[in-house]
């Protein structure tokens, strides 16, 4: 989501690659960008990483309907994630 938002905001065109490799996402993205330049897929690349893309569009997509994962609805999963996040944050406060 973040790569798309940045591209639209600044009018960037060309290859748009999103890597999801936890803590190594930024480094992975820089390596991918270097390879695209090296192989001639692009002249210039913008590369980096982000922790999370929590914007209105992402949240709306999660809350839009009865998405199911096994027996769990997205609401139950979001409540579970919220509790885990609260525990994580509380440990660092």
The first five atom37 places (N, CA, C, CB, O) and aatype in JSON, in Angstrom:
{
  "aatype": [20, 20, 20, 20, 20, 20, 20, 20, 20, 20, 20, 20, 20, 20, 20, 20, 20, 20, 20, 20, 20, 20, 20, 20, 20, 20, 20, 20, 20, 20, 20, 20, 20, 20, 20, 20, 20, 20, 20, 20, 20, 20, 20, 20, 20, 20, 20, 20, 20, 20, 20, 20, 20, 20, 20, 20, 20, 20, 20, 20, 20, 20, 20, 20, 20, 20, 20, 20, 20, 20, 20, 20, 20, 20, 20, 20, 20, 20, 20, 20, 20, 20, 20, 20, 20, 20, 20, 20, 20, 20, 20, 20, 20],
  "atom_mask": [
    [1, 1, 1, 1, 1],
    [1, 1, 1, 1, 1],
    [1, 1, 1, 1, 1],
    [1, 1, 1, 1, 1],
    [1, 1, 1, 1, 1],
    [1, 1, 1, 1, 1],
    [1, 1, 1, 1, 1],
    [1, 1, 1, 1, 1],
    [1, 1, 1, 1, 1],
    [1, 1, 1, 1, 1],
    [1, 1, 1, 1, 1],
    [1, 1, 1, 1, 1],
    [1, 1, 1, 1, 1],
    [1, 1, 1, 1, 1],
    [1, 1, 1, 1, 1],
    [1, 1, 1, 1, 1],
    [1, 1, 1, 1, 1],
    [1, 1, 1, 1, 1],
    [1, 1, 1, 1, 1],
    [1, 1, 1, 1, 1],
    [1, 1, 1, 1, 1],
    [1, 1, 1, 1, 1],
    [1, 1, 1, 1, 1],
    [1, 1, 1, 1, 1],
    [1, 1, 1, 1, 1],
    [1, 1, 1, 1, 1],
    [1, 1, 1, 1, 1],
    [1, 1, 1, 1, 1],
    [1, 1, 1, 1, 1],
    [1, 1, 1, 1, 1],
    [1, 1, 1, 1, 1],
    [1, 1, 1, 1, 1],
    [1, 1, 1, 1, 1],
    [1, 1, 1, 1, 1],
    [1, 1, 1, 1, 1],
    [1, 1, 1, 1, 1],
    [1, 1, 1, 1, 1],
    [1, 1, 1, 1, 1],
    [1, 1, 1, 1, 1],
    [1, 1, 1, 1, 1],
    [1, 1, 1, 1, 1],
    [1, 1, 1, 1, 1],
    [1, 1, 1, 1, 1],
    [1, 1, 1, 1, 1],
    [1, 1, 1, 1, 1],
    [1, 1, 1, 1, 1],
    [1, 1, 1, 1, 1],
    [1, 1, 1, 1, 1],
    [1, 1, 1, 1, 1],
    [1, 1, 1, 1, 1],
    [1, 1, 1, 1, 1],
    [1, 1, 1, 1, 1],
    [1, 1, 1, 1, 1],
    [1, 1, 1, 1, 1],
    [1, 1, 1, 1, 1],
    [1, 1, 1, 1, 1],
    [1, 1, 1, 1, 1],
    [1, 1, 1, 1, 1],
    [1, 1, 1, 1, 1],
    [1, 1, 1, 1, 1],
    [1, 1, 1, 1, 1],
    [1, 1, 1, 1, 1],
    [1, 1, 1, 1, 1],
    [1, 1, 1, 1, 1],
    [1, 1, 1, 1, 1],
    [1, 1, 1, 1, 1],
    [1, 1, 1, 1, 1],
    [1, 1, 1, 1, 1],
    [1, 1, 1, 1, 1],
    [1, 1, 1, 1, 1],
    [1, 1, 1, 1, 1],
    [1, 1, 1, 1, 1],
    [1, 1, 1, 1, 1],
    [1, 1, 1, 1, 1],
    [1, 1, 1, 1, 1],
    [1, 1, 1, 1, 1],
    [1, 1, 1, 1, 1],
    [1, 1, 1, 1, 1],
    [1, 1, 1, 1, 1],
    [1, 1, 1, 1, 1],
    [1, 1, 1, 1, 1],
    [1, 1, 1, 1, 1],
    [1, 1, 1, 1, 1],
    [1, 1, 1, 1, 1],
    [1, 1, 1, 1, 1],
    [1, 1, 1, 1, 1],
    [1, 1, 1, 1, 1],
    [1, 1, 1, 1, 1],
    [1, 1, 1, 1, 1],
    [1, 1, 1, 1, 1],
    [1, 1, 1, 1, 1],
    [1, 1, 1, 1, 1],
    [1, 1, 1, 1, 1]
  ],
  "atom_positions": [
    [[0.81, -1.19, 0.0], [0.0, 0.0, 0.0], [0.86, 1.27, 0.0], [-0.93, -0.01, 1.2], [0.58, 2.23, -0.72]],
    [[1.9, 1.28, 0.8], [2.72, 2.48, 0.91], [3.37, 2.83, -0.42], [3.78, 2.31, 1.99], [3.4, 4.0, -0.81]],
    [[3.9, 1.83, -1.11], [4.55, 2.09, -2.4], [3.56, 2.7, -3.39], [5.13, 0.79, -2.98], [3.91, 3.62, -4.14]],
    [[2.35, 2.21, -3.39], [1.31, 2.75, -4.27], [0.96, 4.19, -3.91], [0.07, 1.9, -4.21], [0.8, 5.03, -4.8]],
    [[0.83, 4.47, -2.6], [0.5, 5.83, -2.16], [1.6, 6.81, -2.56], [0.3, 5.86, -0.63], [1.31, 7.9, -3.05]],
    [[2.86, 6.44, -2.35], [3.98, 7.32, -2.7], [4.02, 7.55, -4.21], [5.32, 6.72, -2.21], [4.23, 8.68, -4.67]],
    [[3.82, 6.49, -4.98], [3.82, 6.61, -6.44], [2.74, 7.55, -6.93], [3.65, 5.25, -7.09], [2.99, 8.4, -7.79]],
    [[1.54, 7.41, -6.38], [0.44, 8.27, -6.81], [0.66, 9.72, -6.38], [-0.89, 7.75, -6.24], [0.39, 10.64, -7.15]],
    [[1.15, 9.93, -5.16], [1.35, 11.3, -4.66], [2.35, 12.07, -5.5], [1.8, 11.27, -3.21], [2.14, 13.24, -5.8]],
    [[3.46, 11.42, -5.88], [4.53, 12.12, -6.59], [4.54, 11.85, -8.09], [5.84, 11.72, -6.01], [5.41, 12.36, -8.8]],
    [[3.6, 11.07, -8.59], [3.5, 10.82, -10.02], [4.58, 9.91, -10.58], [3.54, 12.1, -10.75], [4.89, 9.98, -11.77]],
    [[5.14, 9.05, -9.74], [6.17, 8.12, -10.21], [5.54, 7.06, -11.11], [6.89, 7.45, -9.02], [4.41, 6.61, -10.87]],
    [[6.26, 6.66, -12.14], [5.8, 5.62, -13.06], [6.9, 4.61, -13.26], [5.35, 6.21, -14.41], [8.08, 4.93, -13.08]],
    [[6.54, 3.4, -13.62], [7.53, 2.36, -13.86], [7.34, 1.19, -12.91], [8.93, 2.91, -13.73], [6.26, 1.02, -12.35]],
    [[8.38, 0.39, -12.73], [8.26, -0.79, -11.88], [7.89, -0.41, -10.44], [9.58, -1.59, -11.88], [8.42, 0.55, -9.88]],
    [[6.97, -1.17, -9.87], [6.57, -0.96, -8.48], [6.61, -2.33, -7.81], [5.13, -0.29, -8.37], [5.76, -3.18, -8.07]],
    [[7.59, -2.53, -6.96], [7.8, -3.82, -6.32], [7.66, -3.66, -4.82], [9.2, -4.42, -6.69], [8.21, -2.72, -4.24]],
    [[6.94, -4.55, -4.19], [6.76, -4.49, -2.74], [7.29, -5.78, -2.12], [5.27, -4.26, -2.36], [6.8, -6.87, -2.43]],
    [[8.27, -5.65, -1.26], [8.84, -6.8, -0.56], [8.27, -6.85, 0.85], [10.4, -6.73, -0.52], [8.14, -5.82, 1.51]],
    [[7.95, -8.04, 1.32], [7.46, -8.2, 2.69], [8.36, -9.23, 3.36], [5.94, -8.65, 2.72], [8.11, -10.43, 3.3]],
    [[9.41, -8.73, 4.02], [10.38, -9.63, 4.66], [10.68, -9.17, 6.08], [11.67, -9.7, 3.85], [11.83, -9.16, 6.51]],
    [[9.62, -8.79, 6.81], [9.71, -8.39, 8.21], [10.75, -7.29, 8.39], [10.06, -9.59, 9.09], [10.67, -6.26, 7.73]],
    [[11.72, -7.49, 9.26], [12.7, -6.45, 9.58], [13.65, -6.14, 8.41], [13.52, -6.88, 10.8], [14.27, -5.08, 8.38]],
    [[13.75, -7.04, 7.48], [14.69, -6.85, 6.37], [14.07, -6.21, 5.14], [15.27, -8.15, 5.99], [14.7, -6.18, 4.09]],
    [[12.85, -5.71, 5.25], [12.16, -5.17, 4.08], [12.91, -4.02, 3.42], [10.78, -4.71, 4.48], [13.01, -3.98, 2.2]],
    [[13.43, -3.09, 4.21], [14.16, -1.95, 3.64], [15.38, -2.38, 2.86], [14.57, -0.99, 4.73], [15.61, -1.93, 1.74]],
    [[16.17, -3.27, 3.47], [17.37, -3.77, 2.79], [17.01, -4.58, 1.55], [18.22, -4.63, 3.76], [17.66, -4.46, 0.52]],
    [[15.97, -5.38, 1.65], [15.52, -6.18, 0.52], [15.06, -5.27, -0.62], [14.36, -7.13, 0.95], [15.36, -5.54, -1.79]],
    [[14.35, -4.21, -0.29], [13.87, -3.26, -1.31], [15.01, -2.55, -2.01], [12.93, -2.23, -0.68], [14.97, -2.34, -3.23]],
    [[16.04, -2.17, -1.26], [17.2, -1.51, -1.86], [17.92, -2.46, -2.81], [18.17, -1.02, -0.76], [18.35, -2.05, -3.89]],
    [[18.05, -3.73, -2.41], [18.67, -4.73, -3.28], [17.88, -4.95, -4.55], [18.82, -6.05, -2.54], [18.45, -5.05, -5.63]],
    [[16.53, -5.03, -4.42], [15.67, -5.19, -5.6], [15.8, -4.0, -6.54], [14.2, -5.37, -5.17], [15.87, -4.17, -7.76]],
    [[15.83, -2.79, -5.97], [15.96, -1.58, -6.79], [17.29, -1.56, -7.52], [15.83, -0.32, -5.91], [17.35, -1.21, -8.7]],
    [[18.37, -1.95, -6.83], [19.69, -1.99, -7.47], [19.71, -2.98, -8.62], [20.78, -2.37, -6.44], [20.28, -2.7, -9.68]],
    [[19.07, -4.14, -8.43], [19.01, -5.13, -9.51], [18.21, -4.62, -10.71], [18.4, -6.45, -9.0], [18.57, -4.87, -11.86]],
    [[17.11, -3.91, -10.44], [16.3, -3.38, -11.55], [17.09, -2.37, -12.36], [15.01, -2.73, -11.02], [16.98, -2.34, -13.59]],
    [[17.88, -1.54, -11.69], [18.74, -0.58, -12.39], [19.85, -1.32, -13.14], [19.36, 0.45, -11.4], [20.14, -1.01, -14.3]],
    [[20.46, -2.3, -12.48], [21.56, -3.07, -13.08], [21.12, -3.78, -14.36], [22.11, -4.09, -12.08], [21.87, -3.82, -15.34]],
    [[19.91, -4.36, -14.35], [19.43, -5.12, -15.51], [18.69, -4.25, -16.52], [18.52, -6.23, -15.05], [18.15, -4.76, -17.51]],
    [[18.65, -2.92, -16.29], [18.05, -2.02, -17.26], [16.54, -1.93, -17.2], [18.44, -2.44, -18.6], [15.92, -1.4, -18.12]],
    [[15.92, -2.43, -16.13], [14.47, -2.34, -16.0], [14.03, -0.93, -15.62], [13.96, -3.34, -14.95], [12.88, -0.55, -15.84]],
    [[14.94, -0.15, -15.04], [14.63, 1.22, -14.64], [15.92, 2.04, -14.63], [13.95, 1.26, -13.24], [17.01, 1.5, -14.47]],
    [[15.78, 3.36, -14.81], [16.92, 4.26, -14.73], [17.12, 4.76, -13.31], [16.75, 5.44, -15.69], [18.25, 4.94, -12.85]],
    [[16.02, 4.99, -12.6], [16.03, 5.52, -11.24], [14.98, 4.76, -10.45], [15.76, 7.08, -11.22], [13.91, 4.45, -10.96]],
    [[15.29, 4.46, -9.19], [14.32, 3.78, -8.31], [14.26, 4.5, -6.98], [14.7, 2.27, -8.1], [15.25, 5.08, -6.53]],
    [[13.1, 4.48, -6.35], [12.92, 4.95, -4.98], [12.72, 3.7, -4.15], [11.69, 5.97, -4.83], [11.84, 2.89, -4.44]],
    [[13.55, 3.52, -3.12], [13.48, 2.27, -2.35], [13.53, 2.58, -0.86], [14.63, 1.32, -2.74], [14.11, 3.58, -0.43]],
    [[12.92, 1.7, -0.08], [12.95, 1.85, 1.38], [11.99, 0.87, 2.02], [12.6, 3.28, 1.79], [11.46, -0.03, 1.36]],
    [[11.77, 1.05, 3.3], [10.88, 0.16, 4.03], [9.98, 0.94, 4.97], [11.67, -0.87, 4.8], [10.27, 2.09, 5.3]],
    [[8.92, 0.32, 5.4], [7.98, 0.93, 6.33], [7.47, -0.12, 7.29], [6.8, 1.61, 5.58], [7.38, -1.3, 6.93]],
    [[7.13, 0.27, 8.5], [6.64, -0.67, 9.51], [5.25, -1.18, 9.17], [6.63, -0.01, 10.88], [5.02, -2.39, 9.14]],
    [[4.33, -0.27, 8.93], [2.95, -0.67, 8.65], [2.28, 0.43, 7.85], [2.16, -0.96, 9.96], [2.61, 1.61, 7.97]],
    [[1.34, 0.03, 7.04], [0.57, 0.99, 6.28], [-0.84, 1.01, 6.85], [0.56, 0.65, 4.76], [-1.74, 0.37, 6.31]],
    [[-1.02, 1.73, 7.92], [-2.33, 1.84, 8.55], [-2.97, 3.15, 8.13], [-2.23, 1.74, 10.1], [-2.78, 4.18, 8.77]],
    [[-3.73, 3.1, 7.05], [-4.42, 4.27, 6.59], [-5.9, 3.93, 6.45], [-3.83, 4.78, 5.26], [-6.3, 2.79, 6.64]],
    [[-6.69, 4.91, 6.12], [-8.14, 4.72, 6.04], [-8.52, 3.62, 5.04], [-8.83, 6.02, 5.64], [-9.42, 2.82, 5.3]],
    [[-7.83, 3.56, 3.9], [-8.14, 2.57, 2.88], [-7.86, 1.14, 3.37], [-7.36, 2.85, 1.61], [-8.65, 0.23, 3.13]],
    [[-6.73, 0.96, 4.06], [-6.38, -0.37, 4.58], [-7.39, -0.84, 5.61], [-4.98, -0.36, 5.19], [-7.86, -1.98, 5.56]],
    [[-7.74, 0.03, 6.54], [-8.7, -0.32, 7.59], [-10.07, -0.58, 6.99], [-8.78, 0.8, 8.64], [-10.75, -1.53, 7.39]],
    [[-10.49, 0.23, 6.03], [-11.79, 0.03, 5.38], [-11.84, -1.33, 4.68], [-12.06, 1.15, 4.37], [-12.86, -2.01, 4.72]],
    [[-10.74, -1.72, 4.06], [-10.69, -3.02, 3.41], [-10.83, -4.16, 4.39], [-9.41, -3.18, 2.64], [-11.5, -5.15, 4.11]],
    [[-10.2, -4.02, 5.56], [-10.3, -5.06, 6.58], [-11.7, -5.16, 7.18], [-9.3, -4.81, 7.67], [-12.14, -6.24, 7.56]],
    [[-12.38, -4.03, 7.25], [-13.68, -3.99, 7.93], [-14.86, -4.05, 6.95], [-13.79, -2.74, 8.76], [-16.01, -3.91, 7.38]],
    [[-14.61, -4.25, 5.67], [-15.67, -4.12, 4.66], [-16.67, -5.26, 4.62], [-15.05, -3.98, 3.34], [-17.79, -5.07, 4.16]],
    [[-16.3, -6.42, 5.07], [-17.25, -7.51, 4.94], [-16.88, -8.72, 5.75], [-17.38, -7.9, 3.51], [-15.91, -8.7, 6.51]],
    [[-17.66, -9.76, 5.6], [-17.45, -10.99, 6.4], [-16.32, -11.86, 5.86], [-18.74, -11.8, 6.45], [-16.56, -12.96, 5.36]],
    [[-15.11, -11.38, 5.97], [-13.95, -12.16, 5.54], [-13.7, -13.24, 6.59], [-12.69, -11.25, 5.35], [-13.72, -12.95, 7.78]],
    [[-13.47, -14.46, 6.17], [-13.27, -15.54, 7.12], [-11.93, -16.22, 6.91], [-14.4, -16.56, 7.0], [-11.47, -16.42, 5.78]],
    [[-11.32, -16.57, 8.01], [-10.09, -17.36, 8.02], [-10.38, -18.57, 8.89], [-8.84, -16.53, 8.55], [-10.27, -18.5, 10.12]],
    [[-10.75, -19.68, 8.27], [-11.17, -20.84, 9.06], [-12.46, -20.51, 9.77], [-10.07, -21.26, 10.08], [-13.43, -20.11, 9.12]],
    [[-12.5, -20.65, 11.08], [-13.68, -20.31, 11.87], [-13.67, -18.88, 12.37], [-13.8, -21.25, 13.02], [-14.67, -18.43, 12.94]],
    [[-12.57, -18.17, 12.19], [-12.44, -16.83, 12.75], [-12.85, -15.77, 11.73], [-11.0, -16.58, 13.21], [-12.41, -15.8, 10.58]],
    [[-13.68, -14.85, 12.15], [-14.02, -13.71, 11.29], [-12.92, -12.67, 11.44], [-15.42, -13.11, 11.65], [-12.11, -12.73, 12.36]],
    [[-12.91, -11.72, 10.54], [-11.88, -10.67, 10.59], [-12.01, -9.86, 11.87], [-11.99, -9.75, 9.35], [-11.0, -9.38, 12.4]],
    [[-13.23, -9.7, 12.38], [-13.42, -8.95, 13.63], [-12.72, -9.64, 14.78], [-14.92, -8.79, 13.95], [-12.04, -8.99, 15.57]],
    [[-12.86, -10.96, 14.88], [-12.2, -11.69, 15.96], [-10.69, -11.62, 15.82], [-12.66, -13.15, 15.97], [-9.98, -11.52, 16.82]],
    [[-10.2, -11.67, 14.59], [-8.76, -11.58, 14.36], [-8.25, -10.19, 14.74], [-8.42, -11.89, 12.87], [-7.2, -10.07, 15.38]],
    [[-8.99, -9.13, 14.37], [-8.58, -7.78, 14.72], [-8.56, -7.57, 16.23], [-9.5, -6.76, 14.07], [-7.67, -6.9, 16.75]],
    [[-9.53, -8.14, 16.95], [-9.54, -8.04, 18.41], [-8.32, -8.73, 18.99], [-10.84, -8.64, 19.0], [-7.68, -8.22, 19.91]],
    [[-7.99, -9.9, 18.44], [-6.81, -10.65, 18.9], [-5.53, -9.84, 18.66], [-6.72, -12.01, 18.19], [-4.68, -9.75, 19.55]],
    [[-5.4, -9.27, 17.47], [-4.22, -8.47, 17.14], [-4.14, -7.23, 18.02], [-4.24, -8.07, 15.65], [-3.06, -6.84, 18.46]],
    [[-5.29, -6.61, 18.29], [-5.32, -5.44, 19.15], [-4.83, -5.78, 20.55], [-6.74, -4.86, 19.21], [-4.09, -5.0, 21.16]],
    [[-5.23, -6.94, 21.07], [-4.78, -7.35, 22.4], [-3.27, -7.63, 22.41], [-5.54, -8.6, 22.86], [-2.58, -7.26, 23.35]],
    [[-2.78, -8.28, 21.36], [-1.34, -8.52, 21.29], [-0.56, -7.22, 21.21], [-1.01, -9.4, 20.08], [0.48, -7.07, 21.86]],
    [[-1.05, -6.28, 20.41], [-0.39, -5.0, 20.28], [-0.39, -4.25, 21.62], [-1.06, -4.15, 19.2], [0.61, -3.62, 21.98]],
    [[-1.49, -4.31, 22.35], [-1.57, -3.65, 23.65], [-0.55, -4.24, 24.62], [-2.99, -3.78, 24.23], [0.09, -3.5, 25.37]],
    [[-0.39, -5.55, 24.59], [0.6, -6.21, 25.45], [2.01, -5.77, 25.05], [0.47, -7.77, 25.36], [2.85, -5.48, 25.9]],
    [[2.27, -5.72, 23.75], [3.58, -5.33, 23.23], [3.91, -3.9, 23.65], [3.62, -5.46, 21.7], [5.0, -3.64, 24.15]],
    [[2.97, -2.99, 23.43], [3.21, -1.58, 23.75], [3.36, -1.39, 25.26], [2.06, -0.7, 23.21], [4.22, -0.63, 25.72]],
    [[2.53, -2.07, 26.03], [2.59, -1.94, 27.48], [3.94, -2.37, 28.02], [1.48, -2.76, 28.13], [4.42, -1.81, 29.01]],
    [[4.55, -3.35, 27.39], [5.86, -3.82, 27.83], [6.95, -2.78, 27.64], [6.22, -5.08, 27.1], [7.99, -2.84, 28.3]],
    [[6.74, -1.82, 26.72], [7.76, -0.81, 26.44], [7.43, 0.54, 27.05], [7.93, -0.65, 24.96], [8.21, 1.48, 26.89]],
    [[6.33, 0.68, 27.73], [5.94, 1.95, 28.34], [6.55, 2.11, 29.71], [4.43, 2.06, 28.44], [6.32, 3.13, 30.37]]
  ]
}
